[in-house]
């Protein structure tokens, strides 16, 4: 077991300890910040994952400066989730409402 030099966490391999240190004890400032709650992250992947489920996220929010064309917000026909891309909504329906998908 490898112990974190900053806390009591222990890991079985160096990849896990490096990930833990990068996320929990970064040596550089976290540059990627959630637009909903302000929580910083070390990379865009972690930020995107967080923003998809951020409890402070506002439904139907749009940042016009990021979208030069008019935005269309798509709502799932089976629940309250909303999406900007048809692909994402279709994926959501397949994963969360499989009984509604026609075979």
Steps between C-alpha positions, in 0.01 A plus 500: 500500500614849416404775743426853385770738629230761575236293681423151633360360173668183372494348152609175340686650206677818393237593238233526768719701737598741219132548412412558867775759542406680178135524604529557875841662548577686176822695475355730234176697527190327368417695183165350402212646701135392509278780368222396737671470838858623453669173598842473330633192320838392366377423148203538265401135530442525875325835456264362233414200712422726795295752299275222368388431857572825688224554758507875435455462124211701363277327248485658156808715562674638195815702459445694173866596466578131446234452233486743208187332360163497677474214748225241508450327831368147470303346786480128550141394426510262799649717777618855579858468368598748229771486235663720240588212270265238359779243533520554876125481544481178295777348712313605815177339377676176413668483842222630723179411319584177312141378527392800288743428216328313221673183384 
